[in-house]
Amino acid sequence: MAGNRLGQKQLSHFPRHDRLQELNMAANAITEFPANMFLHLVALQSLDISKKQLKSVLFDLPPHLKFLDLSWNLLTSFDTNTQLMMNALPSLVLHLDHNPFQCDCPETSFIEWFQNTVTNITNRENITCQQGISTYHIITIRTSLLEIKCGLTVNVVVVSSLVVGVVILMATLTVIMYR
C-alpha cells in the first residue's frame, strides 16, 4: 500500500485482517488516522507510516507491534498518552528520524520520555529538536535546565502581567480622582 494515492476517504473502508503481520502505508496522502484504525489488526507486528504529513500520533497501536516507522513526518513531540502507549509495547523498535521535533517548554515531558524510555528508538543519538533557530540532539538536553528556563519564562510573564495590571489600575484611579 506504499506510495499510492490512498487518502483519508479510503481509510473508512479499510478491511479487517486478522492475520496481517506487516503493513507498509508509507508515502501516502494520509495526514491522520482514526483512533482505532490499527486495533483490529491483532497480528500486526510491523507498521510503516513514514513519509507522510502526520503531526501527531492520536491512534492506538496493536498489542503485538514490534516495529513502527514514523520517520519523515511532521511530528514535534508525543503527548503523554502516546508515550504511555509506546512504553506498553516492550519489544517495540521505533524509527523517528527526520521529524521536526521541538525542544521548548511544552515539550519537556516528551524530551524526558525520549531520554528515559525503554522503547528501542533507532538512531536515538542523532535525532534532533529545534528551539528557535537552534538545533540540539535530544539525548543531550538537560531537562532540569529546560525546566528552570521554562519556570523563569512563566515567572516573567506573571510578573509582567501584574505590573501591567497595576499600571492600568493606577491610571484608572488617577483619571477618576482628577475628573
PyMOL commands that place a pseudoatom at each C-alpha (Angstrom):
pseudoatom trace, name=CA, resn=MET, resi=1, chain=A, elem=C, hetatm=0, pos=[0.000, 0.000, 0.000]
pseudoatom trace, name=CA, resn=ALA, resi=2, chain=A, elem=C, hetatm=0, pos=[3.060, 2.239, -0.011]
pseudoatom trace, name=CA, resn=GLY, resi=3, chain=A, elem=C, hetatm=0, pos=[3.380, 5.104, -2.450]
pseudoatom trace, name=CA, resn=ASN, resi=4, chain=A, elem=C, hetatm=0, pos=[-0.145, 5.002, -3.835]
pseudoatom trace, name=CA, resn=ARG, resi=5, chain=A, elem=C, hetatm=0, pos=[-2.865, 7.662, -3.742]
pseudoatom trace, name=CA, resn=LEU, resi=6, chain=A, elem=C, hetatm=0, pos=[-4.549, 6.284, -0.671]
pseudoatom trace, name=CA, resn=GLY, resi=7, chain=A, elem=C, hetatm=0, pos=[-6.089, 9.194, 1.239]
pseudoatom trace, name=CA, resn=GLN, resi=8, chain=A, elem=C, hetatm=0, pos=[-8.329, 9.973, 4.198]
pseudoatom trace, name=CA, resn=LYS, resi=9, chain=A, elem=C, hetatm=0, pos=[-11.555, 8.916, 2.460]
pseudoatom trace, name=CA, resn=GLN, resi=10, chain=A, elem=C, hetatm=0, pos=[-10.325, 5.366, 1.789]
pseudoatom trace, name=CA, resn=LEU, resi=11, chain=A, elem=C, hetatm=0, pos=[-9.448, 4.776, 5.452]
pseudoatom trace, name=CA, resn=SER, resi=12, chain=A, elem=C, hetatm=0, pos=[-13.107, 4.419, 6.412]
pseudoatom trace, name=CA, resn=HIS, resi=13, chain=A, elem=C, hetatm=0, pos=[-13.267, 1.340, 4.160]
pseudoatom trace, name=CA, resn=PHE, resi=14, chain=A, elem=C, hetatm=0, pos=[-10.093, -0.272, 5.487]
pseudoatom trace, name=CA, resn=PRO, resi=15, chain=A, elem=C, hetatm=0, pos=[-10.786, -4.017, 5.761]
pseudoatom trace, name=CA, resn=ARG, resi=16, chain=A, elem=C, hetatm=0, pos=[-10.300, -6.215, 8.811]
pseudoatom trace, name=CA, resn=HIS, resi=17, chain=A, elem=C, hetatm=0, pos=[-7.334, -8.592, 8.570]
pseudoatom trace, name=CA, resn=ASP, resi=18, chain=A, elem=C, hetatm=0, pos=[-6.809, -10.985, 11.482]
pseudoatom trace, name=CA, resn=ARG, resi=19, chain=A, elem=C, hetatm=0, pos=[-3.569, -12.465, 10.125]
pseudoatom trace, name=CA, resn=LEU, resi=20, chain=A, elem=C, hetatm=0, pos=[-1.890, -9.389, 8.632]
pseudoatom trace, name=CA, resn=GLN, resi=21, chain=A, elem=C, hetatm=0, pos=[1.613, -9.119, 10.133]
pseudoatom trace, name=CA, resn=GLU, resi=22, chain=A, elem=C, hetatm=0, pos=[3.199, -6.344, 8.076]
pseudoatom trace, name=CA, resn=LEU, resi=23, chain=A, elem=C, hetatm=0, pos=[1.637, -3.161, 6.729]
pseudoatom trace, name=CA, resn=ASN, resi=24, chain=A, elem=C, hetatm=0, pos=[3.506, -0.556, 4.697]
pseudoatom trace, name=CA, resn=MET, resi=25, chain=A, elem=C, hetatm=0, pos=[1.486, 2.637, 4.240]
pseudoatom trace, name=CA, resn=ALA, resi=26, chain=A, elem=C, hetatm=0, pos=[4.473, 4.912, 3.609]
pseudoatom trace, name=CA, resn=ALA, resi=27, chain=A, elem=C, hetatm=0, pos=[4.286, 7.878, 1.239]
pseudoatom trace, name=CA, resn=ASN, resi=28, chain=A, elem=C, hetatm=0, pos=[0.514, 8.193, 1.016]
pseudoatom trace, name=CA, resn=ALA, resi=29, chain=A, elem=C, hetatm=0, pos=[-1.645, 11.306, 1.225]
pseudoatom trace, name=CA, resn=ILE, resi=30, chain=A, elem=C, hetatm=0, pos=[-2.835, 10.423, 4.732]
pseudoatom trace, name=CA, resn=THR, resi=31, chain=A, elem=C, hetatm=0, pos=[-2.430, 13.136, 7.369]
pseudoatom trace, name=CA, resn=GLU, resi=32, chain=A, elem=C, hetatm=0, pos=[-4.111, 11.390, 10.297]
pseudoatom trace, name=CA, resn=PHE, resi=33, chain=A, elem=C, hetatm=0, pos=[-5.570, 8.029, 11.214]
pseudoatom trace, name=CA, resn=PRO, resi=34, chain=A, elem=C, hetatm=0, pos=[-8.813, 7.190, 13.018]
pseudoatom trace, name=CA, resn=ALA, resi=35, chain=A, elem=C, hetatm=0, pos=[-8.171, 6.373, 16.690]
pseudoatom trace, name=CA, resn=ASN, resi=36, chain=A, elem=C, hetatm=0, pos=[-8.951, 2.655, 16.364]
pseudoatom trace, name=CA, resn=MET, resi=37, chain=A, elem=C, hetatm=0, pos=[-7.572, 2.204, 12.828]
pseudoatom trace, name=CA, resn=PHE, resi=38, chain=A, elem=C, hetatm=0, pos=[-4.986, -0.454, 13.738]
pseudoatom trace, name=CA, resn=LEU, resi=39, chain=A, elem=C, hetatm=0, pos=[-6.518, -2.066, 16.847]
pseudoatom trace, name=CA, resn=HIS, resi=40, chain=A, elem=C, hetatm=0, pos=[-8.378, -4.752, 14.901]
pseudoatom trace, name=CA, resn=LEU, resi=41, chain=A, elem=C, hetatm=0, pos=[-5.102, -5.811, 13.233]
pseudoatom trace, name=CA, resn=VAL, resi=42, chain=A, elem=C, hetatm=0, pos=[-4.285, -8.098, 16.166]
pseudoatom trace, name=CA, resn=ALA, resi=43, chain=A, elem=C, hetatm=0, pos=[-1.442, -9.964, 14.430]
pseudoatom trace, name=CA, resn=LEU, resi=44, chain=A, elem=C, hetatm=0, pos=[0.253, -6.810, 13.097]
pseudoatom trace, name=CA, resn=GLN, resi=45, chain=A, elem=C, hetatm=0, pos=[3.941, -6.701, 14.019]
pseudoatom trace, name=CA, resn=SER, resi=46, chain=A, elem=C, hetatm=0, pos=[5.383, -4.184, 11.548]
pseudoatom trace, name=CA, resn=LEU, resi=47, chain=A, elem=C, hetatm=0, pos=[3.812, -0.842, 10.600]
pseudoatom trace, name=CA, resn=ASP, resi=48, chain=A, elem=C, hetatm=0, pos=[5.451, 1.674, 8.275]
pseudoatom trace, name=CA, resn=ILE, resi=49, chain=A, elem=C, hetatm=0, pos=[3.646, 5.020, 8.214]
pseudoatom trace, name=CA, resn=SER, resi=50, chain=A, elem=C, hetatm=0, pos=[6.651, 7.091, 7.247]
pseudoatom trace, name=CA, resn=LYS, resi=51, chain=A, elem=C, hetatm=0, pos=[6.858, 9.878, 4.674]
pseudoatom trace, name=CA, resn=LYS, resi=52, chain=A, elem=C, hetatm=0, pos=[3.504, 11.443, 5.450]
pseudoatom trace, name=CA, resn=GLN, resi=53, chain=A, elem=C, hetatm=0, pos=[2.275, 14.672, 6.941]
pseudoatom trace, name=CA, resn=LEU, resi=54, chain=A, elem=C, hetatm=0, pos=[1.455, 13.246, 10.391]
pseudoatom trace, name=CA, resn=LYS, resi=55, chain=A, elem=C, hetatm=0, pos=[1.619, 15.911, 13.097]
pseudoatom trace, name=CA, resn=SER, resi=56, chain=A, elem=C, hetatm=0, pos=[0.622, 13.653, 15.969]
pseudoatom trace, name=CA, resn=VAL, resi=57, chain=A, elem=C, hetatm=0, pos=[0.069, 10.043, 16.935]
pseudoatom trace, name=CA, resn=LEU, resi=58, chain=A, elem=C, hetatm=0, pos=[-3.569, 10.064, 18.039]
pseudoatom trace, name=CA, resn=PHE, resi=59, chain=A, elem=C, hetatm=0, pos=[-4.317, 6.468, 17.152]
pseudoatom trace, name=CA, resn=ASP, resi=60, chain=A, elem=C, hetatm=0, pos=[-3.988, 3.272, 19.160]
pseudoatom trace, name=CA, resn=LEU, resi=61, chain=A, elem=C, hetatm=0, pos=[-1.322, 0.732, 18.315]
pseudoatom trace, name=CA, resn=PRO, resi=62, chain=A, elem=C, hetatm=0, pos=[-1.973, -3.004, 18.037]
pseudoatom trace, name=CA, resn=PRO, resi=63, chain=A, elem=C, hetatm=0, pos=[-0.859, -5.047, 21.066]
pseudoatom trace, name=CA, resn=HIS, resi=64, chain=A, elem=C, hetatm=0, pos=[1.844, -7.138, 19.327]
pseudoatom trace, name=CA, resn=LEU, resi=65, chain=A, elem=C, hetatm=0, pos=[3.529, -4.379, 17.327]
pseudoatom trace, name=CA, resn=LYS, resi=66, chain=A, elem=C, hetatm=0, pos=[7.308, -4.780, 17.190]
pseudoatom trace, name=CA, resn=PHE, resi=67, chain=A, elem=C, hetatm=0, pos=[8.320, -2.242, 14.522]
pseudoatom trace, name=CA, resn=LEU, resi=68, chain=A, elem=C, hetatm=0, pos=[6.898, 1.245, 13.905]
pseudoatom trace, name=CA, resn=ASP, resi=69, chain=A, elem=C, hetatm=0, pos=[8.340, 3.649, 11.360]
pseudoatom trace, name=CA, resn=LEU, resi=70, chain=A, elem=C, hetatm=0, pos=[7.240, 7.254, 11.911]
pseudoatom trace, name=CA, resn=SER, resi=71, chain=A, elem=C, hetatm=0, pos=[10.213, 8.832, 10.125]
pseudoatom trace, name=CA, resn=TRP, resi=72, chain=A, elem=C, hetatm=0, pos=[9.863, 11.715, 7.672]
pseudoatom trace, name=CA, resn=ASN, resi=73, chain=A, elem=C, hetatm=0, pos=[6.643, 13.099, 9.182]
pseudoatom trace, name=CA, resn=LEU, resi=74, chain=A, elem=C, hetatm=0, pos=[5.822, 16.418, 10.873]
pseudoatom trace, name=CA, resn=LEU, resi=75, chain=A, elem=C, hetatm=0, pos=[5.919, 15.208, 14.474]
pseudoatom trace, name=CA, resn=THR, resi=76, chain=A, elem=C, hetatm=0, pos=[7.008, 17.829, 17.021]
pseudoatom trace, name=CA, resn=SER, resi=77, chain=A, elem=C, hetatm=0, pos=[6.531, 15.696, 20.165]
pseudoatom trace, name=CA, resn=PHE, resi=78, chain=A, elem=C, hetatm=0, pos=[4.363, 12.937, 21.654]
pseudoatom trace, name=CA, resn=ASP, resi=79, chain=A, elem=C, hetatm=0, pos=[1.607, 13.585, 24.161]
pseudoatom trace, name=CA, resn=THR, resi=80, chain=A, elem=C, hetatm=0, pos=[1.516, 11.644, 27.443]
pseudoatom trace, name=CA, resn=ASN, resi=81, chain=A, elem=C, hetatm=0, pos=[-0.943, 9.042, 26.120]
pseudoatom trace, name=CA, resn=THR, resi=82, chain=A, elem=C, hetatm=0, pos=[1.317, 8.252, 23.165]
pseudoatom trace, name=CA, resn=GLN, resi=83, chain=A, elem=C, hetatm=0, pos=[4.326, 7.947, 25.473]
pseudoatom trace, name=CA, resn=LEU, resi=84, chain=A, elem=C, hetatm=0, pos=[2.448, 5.509, 27.730]
pseudoatom trace, name=CA, resn=MET, resi=85, chain=A, elem=C, hetatm=0, pos=[1.170, 3.515, 24.746]
pseudoatom trace, name=CA, resn=MET, resi=86, chain=A, elem=C, hetatm=0, pos=[4.691, 3.082, 23.366]
pseudoatom trace, name=CA, resn=ASN, resi=87, chain=A, elem=C, hetatm=0, pos=[6.094, 2.171, 26.784]
pseudoatom trace, name=CA, resn=ALA, resi=88, chain=A, elem=C, hetatm=0, pos=[3.431, -0.558, 26.994]
pseudoatom trace, name=CA, resn=LEU, resi=89, chain=A, elem=C, hetatm=0, pos=[4.962, -2.281, 23.932]
pseudoatom trace, name=CA, resn=PRO, resi=90, chain=A, elem=C, hetatm=0, pos=[8.187, -3.662, 25.461]
pseudoatom trace, name=CA, resn=SER, resi=91, chain=A, elem=C, hetatm=0, pos=[9.760, -5.008, 22.265]
pseudoatom trace, name=CA, resn=LEU, resi=92, chain=A, elem=C, hetatm=0, pos=[8.858, -2.050, 20.038]
pseudoatom trace, name=CA, resn=VAL, resi=93, chain=A, elem=C, hetatm=0, pos=[11.543, -0.716, 17.678]
pseudoatom trace, name=CA, resn=LEU, resi=94, chain=A, elem=C, hetatm=0, pos=[10.711, 2.868, 16.764]
pseudoatom trace, name=CA, resn=HIS, resi=95, chain=A, elem=C, hetatm=0, pos=[12.042, 4.915, 13.825]
pseudoatom trace, name=CA, resn=LEU, resi=96, chain=A, elem=C, hetatm=0, pos=[11.707, 8.681, 14.334]
pseudoatom trace, name=CA, resn=ASP, resi=97, chain=A, elem=C, hetatm=0, pos=[14.345, 10.175, 12.036]
pseudoatom trace, name=CA, resn=HIS, resi=98, chain=A, elem=C, hetatm=0, pos=[13.652, 13.391, 10.113]
pseudoatom trace, name=CA, resn=ASN, resi=99, chain=A, elem=C, hetatm=0, pos=[10.803, 14.831, 12.176]
pseudoatom trace, name=CA, resn=PRO, resi=100, chain=A, elem=C, hetatm=0, pos=[10.790, 18.495, 13.246]
pseudoatom trace, name=CA, resn=PHE, resi=101, chain=A, elem=C, hetatm=0, pos=[10.740, 17.763, 16.990]
pseudoatom trace, name=CA, resn=GLN, resi=102, chain=A, elem=C, hetatm=0, pos=[10.601, 20.812, 19.250]
pseudoatom trace, name=CA, resn=CYS, resi=103, chain=A, elem=C, hetatm=0, pos=[12.528, 21.277, 22.494]
pseudoatom trace, name=CA, resn=ASP, resi=104, chain=A, elem=C, hetatm=0, pos=[10.656, 24.197, 24.010]
pseudoatom trace, name=CA, resn=CYS, resi=105, chain=A, elem=C, hetatm=0, pos=[8.856, 24.350, 27.341]
pseudoatom trace, name=CA, resn=PRO, resi=106, chain=A, elem=C, hetatm=0, pos=[5.698, 22.427, 26.329]
pseudoatom trace, name=CA, resn=GLU, resi=107, chain=A, elem=C, hetatm=0, pos=[7.831, 19.501, 25.117]
pseudoatom trace, name=CA, resn=THR, resi=108, chain=A, elem=C, hetatm=0, pos=[9.720, 18.902, 28.385]
pseudoatom trace, name=CA, resn=SER, resi=109, chain=A, elem=C, hetatm=0, pos=[7.813, 15.667, 29.144]
pseudoatom trace, name=CA, resn=PHE, resi=110, chain=A, elem=C, hetatm=0, pos=[8.467, 14.385, 25.599]
pseudoatom trace, name=CA, resn=ILE, resi=111, chain=A, elem=C, hetatm=0, pos=[12.208, 15.047, 25.970]
pseudoatom trace, name=CA, resn=GLU, resi=112, chain=A, elem=C, hetatm=0, pos=[12.262, 13.239, 29.332]
pseudoatom trace, name=CA, resn=TRP, resi=113, chain=A, elem=C, hetatm=0, pos=[10.363, 10.317, 27.815]
pseudoatom trace, name=CA, resn=PHE, resi=114, chain=A, elem=C, hetatm=0, pos=[12.707, 10.205, 24.799]
pseudoatom trace, name=CA, resn=GLN, resi=115, chain=A, elem=C, hetatm=0, pos=[15.765, 10.089, 27.061]
pseudoatom trace, name=CA, resn=ASN, resi=116, chain=A, elem=C, hetatm=0, pos=[14.402, 7.529, 29.538]
pseudoatom trace, name=CA, resn=THR, resi=117, chain=A, elem=C, hetatm=0, pos=[12.039, 5.226, 27.644]
pseudoatom trace, name=CA, resn=VAL, resi=118, chain=A, elem=C, hetatm=0, pos=[12.734, 1.530, 27.335]
pseudoatom trace, name=CA, resn=THR, resi=119, chain=A, elem=C, hetatm=0, pos=[11.401, 1.732, 23.774]
pseudoatom trace, name=CA, resn=ASN, resi=120, chain=A, elem=C, hetatm=0, pos=[14.184, 0.987, 21.309]
pseudoatom trace, name=CA, resn=ILE, resi=121, chain=A, elem=C, hetatm=0, pos=[14.487, 4.209, 19.281]
pseudoatom trace, name=CA, resn=THR, resi=122, chain=A, elem=C, hetatm=0, pos=[16.798, 3.637, 16.340]
pseudoatom trace, name=CA, resn=ASN, resi=123, chain=A, elem=C, hetatm=0, pos=[19.466, 6.264, 15.732]
pseudoatom trace, name=CA, resn=ARG, resi=124, chain=A, elem=C, hetatm=0, pos=[18.492, 7.825, 19.099]
pseudoatom trace, name=CA, resn=GLU, resi=125, chain=A, elem=C, hetatm=0, pos=[21.764, 9.725, 19.484]
pseudoatom trace, name=CA, resn=ASN, resi=126, chain=A, elem=C, hetatm=0, pos=[21.295, 11.590, 16.177]
pseudoatom trace, name=CA, resn=ILE, resi=127, chain=A, elem=C, hetatm=0, pos=[17.654, 12.661, 16.493]
pseudoatom trace, name=CA, resn=THR, resi=128, chain=A, elem=C, hetatm=0, pos=[17.382, 16.402, 16.947]
pseudoatom trace, name=CA, resn=CYS, resi=129, chain=A, elem=C, hetatm=0, pos=[14.907, 19.019, 18.048]
pseudoatom trace, name=CA, resn=GLN, resi=130, chain=A, elem=C, hetatm=0, pos=[14.543, 22.723, 17.378]
pseudoatom trace, name=CA, resn=GLN, resi=131, chain=A, elem=C, hetatm=0, pos=[14.414, 25.574, 19.857]
pseudoatom trace, name=CA, resn=GLY, resi=132, chain=A, elem=C, hetatm=0, pos=[14.025, 28.783, 17.926]
pseudoatom trace, name=CA, resn=ILE, resi=133, chain=A, elem=C, hetatm=0, pos=[16.761, 28.723, 15.298]
pseudoatom trace, name=CA, resn=SER, resi=134, chain=A, elem=C, hetatm=0, pos=[18.996, 26.351, 17.298]
pseudoatom trace, name=CA, resn=THR, resi=135, chain=A, elem=C, hetatm=0, pos=[19.168, 22.593, 16.821]
pseudoatom trace, name=CA, resn=TYR, resi=136, chain=A, elem=C, hetatm=0, pos=[20.030, 20.161, 19.626]
pseudoatom trace, name=CA, resn=HIS, resi=137, chain=A, elem=C, hetatm=0, pos=[20.448, 16.403, 19.923]
pseudoatom trace, name=CA, resn=ILE, resi=138, chain=A, elem=C, hetatm=0, pos=[17.516, 15.369, 22.110]
pseudoatom trace, name=CA, resn=ILE, resi=139, chain=A, elem=C, hetatm=0, pos=[19.558, 12.808, 24.022]
pseudoatom trace, name=CA, resn=THR, resi=140, chain=A, elem=C, hetatm=0, pos=[21.955, 15.541, 25.272]
pseudoatom trace, name=CA, resn=ILE, resi=141, chain=A, elem=C, hetatm=0, pos=[19.409, 18.090, 26.527]
pseudoatom trace, name=CA, resn=ARG, resi=142, chain=A, elem=C, hetatm=0, pos=[19.457, 18.616, 30.260]
pseudoatom trace, name=CA, resn=THR, resi=143, chain=A, elem=C, hetatm=0, pos=[15.777, 18.673, 31.115]
pseudoatom trace, name=CA, resn=SER, resi=144, chain=A, elem=C, hetatm=0, pos=[16.464, 20.127, 34.547]
pseudoatom trace, name=CA, resn=LEU, resi=145, chain=A, elem=C, hetatm=0, pos=[17.877, 23.255, 32.880]
pseudoatom trace, name=CA, resn=LEU, resi=146, chain=A, elem=C, hetatm=0, pos=[14.946, 23.369, 30.447]
pseudoatom trace, name=CA, resn=GLU, resi=147, chain=A, elem=C, hetatm=0, pos=[12.506, 23.169, 33.391]
pseudoatom trace, name=CA, resn=ILE, resi=148, chain=A, elem=C, hetatm=0, pos=[14.323, 26.027, 35.143]
pseudoatom trace, name=CA, resn=LYS, resi=149, chain=A, elem=C, hetatm=0, pos=[14.223, 28.106, 31.947]
pseudoatom trace, name=CA, resn=CYS, resi=150, chain=A, elem=C, hetatm=0, pos=[10.535, 27.319, 31.487]
pseudoatom trace, name=CA, resn=GLY, resi=151, chain=A, elem=C, hetatm=0, pos=[9.810, 28.220, 35.092]
pseudoatom trace, name=CA, resn=LEU, resi=152, chain=A, elem=C, hetatm=0, pos=[11.630, 31.526, 34.655]
pseudoatom trace, name=CA, resn=THR, resi=153, chain=A, elem=C, hetatm=0, pos=[9.666, 32.228, 31.476]
pseudoatom trace, name=CA, resn=VAL, resi=154, chain=A, elem=C, hetatm=0, pos=[6.387, 31.633, 33.308]
pseudoatom trace, name=CA, resn=ASN, resi=155, chain=A, elem=C, hetatm=0, pos=[7.510, 33.826, 36.213]
pseudoatom trace, name=CA, resn=VAL, resi=156, chain=A, elem=C, hetatm=0, pos=[8.497, 36.676, 33.875]
pseudoatom trace, name=CA, resn=VAL, resi=157, chain=A, elem=C, hetatm=0, pos=[5.104, 36.505, 32.161]
pseudoatom trace, name=CA, resn=VAL, resi=158, chain=A, elem=C, hetatm=0, pos=[3.251, 36.523, 35.502]
pseudoatom trace, name=CA, resn=VAL, resi=159, chain=A, elem=C, hetatm=0, pos=[5.288, 39.437, 36.900]
pseudoatom trace, name=CA, resn=SER, resi=160, chain=A, elem=C, hetatm=0, pos=[4.917, 41.385, 33.645]
pseudoatom trace, name=CA, resn=SER, resi=161, chain=A, elem=C, hetatm=0, pos=[1.160, 40.837, 33.701]
pseudoatom trace, name=CA, resn=LEU, resi=162, chain=A, elem=C, hetatm=0, pos=[0.974, 42.034, 37.297]
pseudoatom trace, name=CA, resn=VAL, resi=163, chain=A, elem=C, hetatm=0, pos=[2.988, 45.170, 36.522]
pseudoatom trace, name=CA, resn=VAL, resi=164, chain=A, elem=C, hetatm=0, pos=[0.771, 45.992, 33.529]
pseudoatom trace, name=CA, resn=GLY, resi=165, chain=A, elem=C, hetatm=0, pos=[-2.314, 45.415, 35.689]
pseudoatom trace, name=CA, resn=VAL, resi=166, chain=A, elem=C, hetatm=0, pos=[-1.032, 47.739, 38.407]
pseudoatom trace, name=CA, resn=VAL, resi=167, chain=A, elem=C, hetatm=0, pos=[-0.174, 50.448, 35.854]
pseudoatom trace, name=CA, resn=ILE, resi=168, chain=A, elem=C, hetatm=0, pos=[-3.653, 50.233, 34.326]
pseudoatom trace, name=CA, resn=LEU, resi=169, chain=A, elem=C, hetatm=0, pos=[-5.234, 50.357, 37.789]
pseudoatom trace, name=CA, resn=MET, resi=170, chain=A, elem=C, hetatm=0, pos=[-3.156, 53.398, 38.774]
pseudoatom trace, name=CA, resn=ALA, resi=171, chain=A, elem=C, hetatm=0, pos=[-4.002, 55.175, 35.521]
pseudoatom trace, name=CA, resn=THR, resi=172, chain=A, elem=C, hetatm=0, pos=[-7.709, 54.454, 36.018]
pseudoatom trace, name=CA, resn=LEU, resi=173, chain=A, elem=C, hetatm=0, pos=[-7.621, 55.739, 39.614]
pseudoatom trace, name=CA, resn=THR, resi=174, chain=A, elem=C, hetatm=0, pos=[-5.751, 58.879, 38.526]
pseudoatom trace, name=CA, resn=VAL, resi=175, chain=A, elem=C, hetatm=0, pos=[-8.349, 59.630, 35.860]
pseudoatom trace, name=CA, resn=ILE, resi=176, chain=A, elem=C, hetatm=0, pos=[-11.193, 59.093, 38.334]
pseudoatom trace, name=CA, resn=MET, resi=177, chain=A, elem=C, hetatm=0, pos=[-9.593, 61.304, 41.005]
pseudoatom trace, name=CA, resn=TYR, resi=178, chain=A, elem=C, hetatm=0, pos=[-8.885, 64.256, 38.703]
pseudoatom trace, name=CA, resn=ARG, resi=179, chain=A, elem=C, hetatm=0, pos=[-12.197, 64.407, 36.851]
for i in range(1, 179): cmd.bond("trace and resi %d" % i, "trace and resi %d" % (i + 1))
show_as sticks, trace
zoom trace
